Amino acid sequence: MTPQGYTFTQKMAEDFAKEDNLVILCGHYEGIDERALENIVTDYVSIGDYVLTGGELPAMVVIDTISRLVPGVLNNEESAETESFSDGLLEYPQYTRPADYNGQSVPEVLLSGHHANIEKWRHEKSLERTKKYRPDLYEEYVKKHPDEFR
């Protein structure tokens, strides 16, 4: 873990999850002896453009992200496939019960039971949310799926 590493992404997590073994080195304050790094490190990873006192918290982020992708870790395997970033978009809004809370209702389409319409709504909301909050991801998605925007 180092600020000079490649920024950790979902794709990196997917690749790391396929490995049989991972060792994560965490420096504290000034880091790790350069000779050790030169001899044993294969990947330099950062979780963002800021500095912490040590690599322990970034390692926990990496471990949690990778763990979700290991078969059997999540109760519902589909959960890892439909989260934010799994298809390049942010996740759609979530709603729970009750259907009406303080005058705010769950969107009618989600109560309809019509699975195709629900999937269409979810995709549209993911696009809207991504465009609003992460235009960089949205533009990348548009480039990869040009037929969807014709």
Secondary structure, DSSP 4 states (H G I P E B T S, - for coil): --TTSEEP-HHHHHHHHT-S-------BSS---HHHHHHH----EESSSS--SBSHHHHHHHHHHHHTTSTTSSSSTHHHHSSTTSSSSPPPP---S-SEETTEE--HHHHS--HHHHHHHHHHHHHHHHHHH-HHHHHHHHHH-GGGG-
